[in-house]
Amino acid sequence: KSTAAKRGRMGRDDDHHPSTSKTLLASLATIKLQGNRPWQVLKELVAATCLLSLLMLVGSKSVLCIMEAPRTRTNLTASNKLLSSGTSPRQDPEHDDMEAVPGSVQTFEDIHVDVYGAAISSLIRDTNVLSKGERLQQRSFRSFRVVASLGLCWFHMAIQGYILYTASHILSDVVIDEFRKNYDSYELHMYGDGDKTTFLTKEGGTRGHLMYFNGTRFTSLDNQKEICQMPLANDRFFFVVIFVWTMTGLVELRKCFQSFYALICTMPSVPSIQQSIELIEQQANDAVVVIVGVPVHFKAIMCMTVFLPRVCVSCAALWLGSKWLIATNNLGDVLLNAVALEFVILLNEVSLVALIPTHGLARLARTKVLAPSNHYLKIPGAGFVASLLWIAITLAWSYAFIYHLQNVLPRYNWDIRDVCMAWSEWLEDFVH
């Protein structure tokens, strides 16, 4: 009865707006599916990337032309004085933006203020004090702090993994099942129920042969709103959401690789943990601790207890979060779920602030790491190239997941977007 009532109301509305109804039917009748949507999107991404690169190149050349000016007599005089004094531009303070000579001045970088940085800091600093036999009255406390810091790190990864697993499997399974049923009914309705027009996938889903697609049948579909609210029905919008979520997830991986590079790859290997830290007095009662070396066996311990689990959890979070977003049954809820996923990613900082006392946070903030540039010549522009590489990885993952790796709707035909766009335009004209 409800279906008949809907069709009756639609028929009455069409009677009042016959031109609008004819426009909708004409738009739907002209839809021809090509079946190469992923390839079209890839060409659009490549074209957009080339255009953006060209604009950046033209912009940089324009800035150079604008800023380029004839050297004044004052500048020539300063240059002559610099040459007569025997001072090279690299040694002059006015050229401090140039690359420094490796090994000339030691530079330090902050350790990341999160549960992983706290675990690494406690593992090195507390074991350094324990190995030297200093502060005997604090031996039990320091040994407990090492275990507690590692335990907090593992507890955080367990909570993060549990939330994401539950959201992407238990909560999303019902939605995924509903998605597949709705899409199967859509395929049967738009292509016709027959062995010639449709086929079964290995997962048991119904898919239609593109040559038999009939867009005009969409007007008699019962669940038009549910179909058009699927994330894959508006793949451009969903691509942007996945891109933002991937950037959020890759922040964790990038921080992990930065710490791994600084503490494992470029950090000098010292014979004993007693030689791993140095003190730098900044103020009277505020000493900064710098990690200047790590024994080989401690590097192995950090890899097994911190870096490897962190990479695994970050990659799993990226996959499970993407799966949860694509299984959202409303385009508006996609944004809300993306914000919820960011909260899960930021749990490492929230857990640290909530569970670590204030003096512990201050202690962690005073922990520095010997910068990798002290040991290896820093290639000019390496940081910029690395940033471009991370952007390329983000784009590649977003494209690969949506168009090739997603398993919510296997063998998706990409046959909803065009009809939903035509239907949405008709609804907009009908309302106004």
Secondary structure by P-SEA (a helix, b strand, c coil): caaaaaaaaaaaaaaacaaaaaaaaaaaaaccccccaaaaaaaaaaaaaaaaaaaaaaaaaaaaaaacccccaaaaaaaaaaaaacccccccccccccccccccbbbbbbccccaaaaaaaaacaaaaaaaacccccaaaaaaaaaaaaaaaaaaaaaaaaaaaaaaacccaaaaaaaaaaaaaaaaaaacccccccccccccbbbbbccccccccccccccaaaaaaacccccaaaaaaaaaaaaaaaaaaaaaaaaaaaacccccccccccccccccccccccbbbbbbccccaaaaaaaaaccaaaaaaaaaaaaaaaaaaaaacccccaaaaaaaaaaaaaaaaaaaaaacccaaaaaaaaaccccccccccccccaaaaaaaaaaaaaaaaaaaaaaccccccccccccccaaaaaaaaaaaaaaac
